[in-house]
Amino acid sequence: MYQKEKEIAISAVLQASELCQKVRQDIPPALEKQDKSPVTVADFGSQAIICKALKDIFPDTPIVGEEDATELRQSEQKNTLTKITEYVKQIIDDASENQVLDWIDYGNGKVGRRFWTLDPIDGTKGFLRQDQYAIALALIEDGEVKLGILGCPALNINQTQEQGCIFVAARGEGSYRMPLNGGEMTKLQVVSNDDVQRFRFVESVEASHGDQERQNAIAQAVGITSQSVRVDSQAKYGIVASGEAALYLRLPSPKYPDYRENIWDHAAGAIVVEEAGGKVTDMYGKPLDFFSATKMMENRGVVVSNGNIHEKVLEALNQ
């Protein structure tokens, strides 16, 4: 099932990863925190490449992406647009500025019976500080995530020489990881509760992305004694799916009680974990709603686990 979609999606995410890595190599080390221009270039370039690839083969399937080109069409953004196009041309050599704008805007689709959802760079701050980020693409059909591709160009799971990997999961077919530069696909399996070394939890680097105090308390309540591993982006889903952590918590920050998660921040990661034998719900045990709107209005928080400890986590949360 979804063989063609899988092939095109993997190829597109690999191309986008290449562009993002090229941009990142060009970021000066002393980049000012407030200057997000490299991210803008990489975000837009990544979205352009992926949208073009999907549009060419699946013209009838909308793409719900994070970015749009409205600002880029303003004359004062001409330099940024030129820069984005230069990077895109390293992958698609005949790309023009107008085409790049149109490809980006192809990501302005609406949720429906069948659509893709895309985060061209998840983990902006990680990208800027030469740490973790992800390119996340998922196919949603009839209310269910059917396919998830997660490019993690800076993730090194087994501390091997291989830098970067891509996670691929199709519903009912298992979850796999392969090195970014090609090679063997490794089938993934979540960690068991008695693997003491890997029985740990991951959370966001940014404190504002969750309730870190409560997250630590919940992890301890289910028997996780080690310090959390703090990682940017949906790479956290890849870490859980690979059996390198048993739990990822993203509980609502007390500072932003009305915040709701975007579908593109979780859809690809969720299927990667589920197909590796794990479980993903909100903090009340409800499935994440990836198909009603771009924001998950009916869900609060995200709980990602190896499955075995999921009920215990939910019980601890609701005490």
Buried (B, 14 or more C-beta within 10 A) or exposed (E): EBEEBBEBBBBBBBBBBBBBBBBBEEBEEEBEEEEBBBBBBBBBBBBBBBBBBBBEBBEEBBBBBBBBBEEBBEEEBEEBBEBBBBBBBEBBEEBEBEBBBBBBBBBBBEBEEBBBBBBBBBBBBBBBBEBBBBBBBBBBBEEEBBBBBBBBBBBBBEEEEBEBBBBBBBBEBBBBBBBBEEEEEBEBBBBEEEBEEBBBBBBBBBEEBBBBEBBBEBBEBBEBEEEBBBBBBBBBBBBBBBBBBBBBBBBBBEEEEEBBBBBBBBBBBBBBBBBBBBBBBBBEBEBBBBBEBBBBEBBBBBBBBBBBBBEBBBEBBEE
